[in-house]
Amino acid sequence: MFSLPDSWVWDFWTVEDGDRYHLFFLYASRALHDPEARHYRASVGHAVSSDLVSWERVADALVRSDAPAFDDLATWTGSIIRHPDGTWFMFYTGATMTPAGNVQSIGAATSSDLMTWHKLPGPLVRADARWYETLADGMWHDEAFRDPWVLADPDGNGWHLLITARANHGAADDRGVIGHAWSPDLLRWELRPPLSEPGQGFGQQEVVQPLTMGGQDFLIFNCLGGDLSAQRRIGTTGGVWAAQAAGPLGPYDFAGAQLLTDSSQYVGKVVKLLGTDDDHVFLAFNNEGPDGFVGGIGDPRPIRAEAGRLVIG
């Protein structure tokens, strides 16, 4: 398990480089006392491991910018990819507080070694009311446009970002969609319409991860009970979900999505073990316990694909 004695640890993402795994994670000081306050004080920490169990913490990756900036409130969840020229790109969520509320957008930082990061001018991508809900709609508690997952185009045509977003139409509790942007070079980004439609049972689909395992495609995503539609919410606390997919860019079967965990765990990630062809493990942070929020990232558990479903353990 990875945890910090003086800070809450929650959302995370990983990347492999040689014989080491790099873990990037959100954390905030327990001196805040209220764990719900952590979201507005989040920084991005960094740790390394050879086995996903024993971790060495190293220098932090990112902190919020000085105001005014798109990330002057907090730096939130992201993902990492390596450009063919060797440069690492971290795409992350920037949050800022406006008079109307919390607005989220997507920024990036680069590194030559995964250890020292330099922010690019941003934001690179932000919600556009042509396709996506904004605070002006007054339908949600924030402008949900975050958690970028970056991937190379399957046909070699640039790169894509998958983004937690909300459509600009539909029932207020059922507008969750997978936002989409495309880039020819990881620097210039073109926002595009969402890759999914609202009305599939989710107010938002957080922290997505496209996954190919055992010759099958899935989209891992996360949604707790309070953010499910009223109908989907019946009988579940939510947690980590998996939807069958036709490919990394969809279509996704959200209506038939499989619940992988309950709300005791959140932000599930599937990591391929170094040195293997198709062996994977499942990681998630400890979310809810008897006394409320827990924090800390649990140890890896085996995961496999069977007949269109994921099986943990």
C-alpha positions in Angstrom: 0.0 0.0 0.0 1.2 3.5 -0.7 0.1 6.1 1.9 1.5 9.2 3.6 1.2 9.7 7.4 0.6 13.5 7.1 -1.5 13.7 3.9 -4.5 12.2 2.3 -3.7 10.3 -1.0 -6.4 9.6 -3.6 -6.5 9.8 -7.4 -3.4 8.5 -9.2 -2.0 7.4 -12.6 1.0 5.4 -13.5 3.6 5.1 -16.3 6.4 2.7 -16.9 10.0 3.6 -17.8 12.5 0.8 -18.2 12.3 -1.4 -15.1 10.4 1.0 -12.9 6.8 2.1 -12.4 6.2 5.8 -11.8 3.2 6.7 -9.6 1.7 10.2 -9.8 -0.9 10.9 -7.2 -3.0 13.7 -5.7 -2.4 14.5 -2.1 -3.2 17.2 0.5 -2.3 17.8 4.1 -4.3 16.2 6.9 -3.9 19.5 8.7 -7.0 20.6 6.8 -8.9 18.3 9.2 -11.9 17.9 6.8 -11.0 15.4 4.0 -13.5 17.1 1.7 -11.3 20.2 1.8 -8.5 18.2 0.1 -9.8 18.8 -3.4 -9.1 22.5 -3.3 -5.5 21.9 -1.9 -4.4 19.1 -4.2 -0.8 18.8 -5.5 0.6 16.1 -7.7 3.1 13.9 -5.9 5.5 11.3 -7.3 6.8 7.9 -6.2 8.7 5.0 -7.9 8.6 1.3 -7.6 9.9 -1.9 -9.2 7.0 -4.1 -8.0 3.9 -1.8 -7.4 4.1 -2.7 -3.7 7.2 -1.0 -2.2 7.3 2.7 -3.2 10.0 5.4 -2.8 8.6 8.9 -2.7 10.5 11.4 -4.8 10.1 15.1 -5.6 6.6 16.4 -6.3 5.6 16.8 -9.9 3.2 19.7 -10.0 1.6 22.4 -7.7 -1.0 25.0 -8.5 0.0 28.1 -10.3 -0.1 31.7 -9.0 -3.3 33.5 -9.7 -4.7 34.3 -12.2 -4.3 31.0 -14.0 -6.5 28.1 -15.1 -4.9 26.0 -12.4 -4.6 28.5 -9.6 -6.9 26.5 -7.2 -5.5 23.0 -7.6 -3.9 20.5 -10.0 -6.0 17.4 -10.5 -5.9 14.0 -12.2 -4.1 13.3 -15.5 -2.1 10.9 -17.5 1.3 10.6 -19.3 2.6 9.7 -22.7 6.0 9.8 -24.3 6.4 11.7 -27.6 8.6 10.0 -30.3 11.3 12.5 -29.6 11.6 11.2 -26.1 9.8 14.1 -24.3 7.3 13.0 -21.6 3.9 14.8 -21.7 1.7 15.0 -18.6 -1.8 16.1 -19.3 -3.6 17.2 -16.1 -6.7 19.0 -14.8 -6.4 22.6 -13.8 -9.1 24.0 -11.4 -9.9 27.6 -10.8 -12.6 29.2 -8.7 -14.7 31.8 -10.5 -17.6 33.9 -9.1 -19.9 31.3 -10.7 -18.1 28.3 -9.3 -15.3 25.8 -10.0 -14.2 25.6 -13.6 -12.0 22.8 -14.9 -9.8 22.6 -18.0 -6.9 20.7 -19.4 -3.2 21.7 -19.2 0.1 19.9 -19.8 3.6 19.8 -18.5 6.7 18.2 -20.1 9.8 16.4 -18.8 12.9 14.8 -20.2 13.2 12.3 -17.3 9.8 12.0 -15.5 11.4 13.7 -12.5 11.3 17.5 -13.3 8.3 18.9 -14.9 7.7 22.3 -16.7 4.2 23.5 -17.4 3.1 24.6 -20.8 1.0 27.8 -21.2 -2.6 26.8 -20.8 -5.3 25.8 -20.8 -4.8 23.6 -23.9 -8.5 22.4 -23.9 -11.6 23.7 -22.2 -15.3 23.0 -22.4 -17.2 24.5 -25.4 -20.9 25.1 -25.1 -21.4 23.8 -28.6 -21.2 20.3 -27.2 -20.5 20.4 -23.5 -22.2 21.7 -20.4 -20.7 24.8 -18.8 -21.4 26.6 -15.5 -23.7 28.9 -17.4 -26.2 26.0 -17.8 -26.7 26.0 -14.0 -27.3 22.2 -14.0 -24.3 20.9 -12.0 -22.1 21.9 -9.1 -19.1 22.6 -11.2 -17.9 22.8 -14.8 -16.9 19.2 -15.2 -14.1 19.0 -17.7 -11.2 17.0 -16.3 -9.3 13.7 -15.9 -7.6 13.7 -19.4 -6.4 10.3 -20.6 -4.0 10.7 -23.5 -3.4 8.0 -26.1 -1.9 7.6 -29.6 -4.3 7.3 -32.4 -4.7 3.6 -33.3 -4.1 4.3 -37.0 -1.1 6.6 -36.3 -3.0 9.8 -36.9 -1.9 12.0 -34.0 -3.1 11.7 -30.4 -6.4 11.8 -28.5 -7.6 13.0 -25.1 -10.5 11.3 -23.4 -12.1 13.7 -20.9 -14.6 13.5 -18.0 -17.3 15.9 -19.3 -21.1 16.5 -19.4 -23.3 17.0 -22.4 -25.2 20.3 -22.9 -28.5 18.4 -23.1 -30.5 15.8 -21.2 -31.6 15.2 -17.6 -29.4 16.9 -15.1 -28.4 13.6 -13.4 -27.7 11.8 -16.7 -25.5 14.0 -18.7 -22.1 12.2 -18.3 -20.2 11.8 -21.5 -16.7 11.0 -22.6 -15.3 14.3 -24.0 -12.8 14.2 -26.9 -10.0 16.2 -28.3 -7.4 15.5 -31.0 -3.9 16.7 -31.7 -1.3 16.3 -34.4 1.6 16.9 -32.1 0.5 16.9 -28.4 0.8 20.7 -28.4 -2.1 22.0 -30.5 -5.5 20.5 -29.6 -8.8 20.5 -31.4 -11.9 20.0 -29.3 -14.4 17.6 -30.8 -17.9 16.3 -30.0 -18.1 13.7 -27.2 -17.5 10.1 -28.0 -20.6 9.0 -26.1 -24.2 10.2 -25.6 -25.9 11.2 -22.4 -28.8 9.3 -20.9 -26.8 6.1 -20.0 -27.1 6.3 -16.2 -24.2 8.5 -15.2 -24.0 12.2 -14.1 -20.3 12.0 -14.8 -17.7 9.3 -15.6 -14.6 10.1 -13.7 -10.9 9.1 -14.4 -11.3 7.0 -17.5 -8.8 4.4 -18.9 -9.2 2.6 -22.2 -7.9 -1.0 -21.8 -7.2 -3.8 -24.2 -6.7 -7.1 -22.4 -7.1 -10.7 -23.5 -8.1 -9.5 -27.0 -11.0 -7.5 -25.5 -11.5 -3.8 -25.2 -12.9 -2.0 -22.2 -13.2 1.5 -20.8 -12.5 1.7 -17.1 -14.3 4.6 -15.4 -15.5 5.7 -12.0 -18.7 7.0 -10.6 -20.1 7.0 -7.0 -23.7 6.6 -6.1 -24.4 10.3 -5.7 -23.4 11.0 -9.3 -25.4 8.2 -10.8 -28.8 8.9 -12.4 -31.8 8.3 -10.1 -32.6 5.0 -11.8 -29.1 3.6 -11.9 -28.5 4.6 -8.3 -31.1 2.1 -6.9 -29.3 -0.6 -4.9 -25.7 0.5 -5.4 -23.1 2.9 -3.9 -21.2 3.0 -7.1 -17.5 2.6 -7.4 -15.1 1.5 -10.2 -16.9 0.4 -13.4 -15.9 -1.2 -16.7 -17.8 -0.9 -20.0 -17.2 -3.1 -23.0 -15.9 -1.1 -26.0 -15.4 -1.5 -29.7 -12.0 0.2 -29.3 -10.3 2.9 -27.3 -12.4 5.6 -28.9 -15.7 3.6 -28.5 -18.5 3.0 -28.9 -18.8 2.1 -25.2 -21.6 0.0 -23.6 -22.3 2.2 -20.6 -25.9 0.8 -20.3 -24.4 -2.6 -19.7 -21.4 -1.4 -17.6 -20.0 -3.8 -15.0 -19.5 -2.6 -11.4 -16.0 -3.8 -10.4 -15.9 -2.5 -6.8 -18.2 -0.9 -4.3 -17.6 2.6 -2.9 -14.9 1.4 -0.5 -12.5 1.7 -3.5 -12.2 4.3 -6.2 -10.2 5.4 -9.2 -9.4 1.9 -10.4 -6.5 1.5 -12.8 -5.3 -1.6 -14.6 -1.5 -1.8 -15.0 0.4 -4.3 -17.3 3.2 -6.0 -15.4 6.6 -5.2 -16.7 8.3 -8.1 -18.6 4.9 -9.8 -19.4 2.8 -10.0 -22.6 -0.6 -9.7 -21.1 -0.5 -10.0 -17.3 -2.3 -7.2 -15.5 -3.0 -6.0 -12.0 -5.7 -3.8 -10.6 -5.0 -0.8 -8.3 -7.4 1.6 -6.6 -7.4 4.0 -3.7 -9.1 3.3 -0.4 -12.2 5.6 -0.4 -14.8 4.9 2.2 -14.4 3.2 5.6 -16.4 3.0 8.8 -15.2 6.4 9.8 -15.5 8.1 6.4 -12.8 8.9 3.9 -9.6 6.7 4.1 -7.1 7.5 1.4 -4.0 5.6 0.3 -3.5 3.3 -2.7 -4.0 -0.4 -2.1 -1.6 -3.2 -3.2 -2.1 -4.7 -6.7 -4.5 -7.5 -7.3 -4.6 -9.8 -10.4 -7.2 -9.0 -13.0 -8.2 -10.9 -16.1 -10.7 -10.6 -19.0 -13.2 -13.4 -19.3 -16.1 -13.5 -21.8 -16.5 -9.7 -22.0 -16.1 -9.1 -18.3 -13.2 -8.2 -16.0 -12.5 -10.5 -13.0 -10.4 -9.2 -10.1 -8.5 -11.7 -8.0 
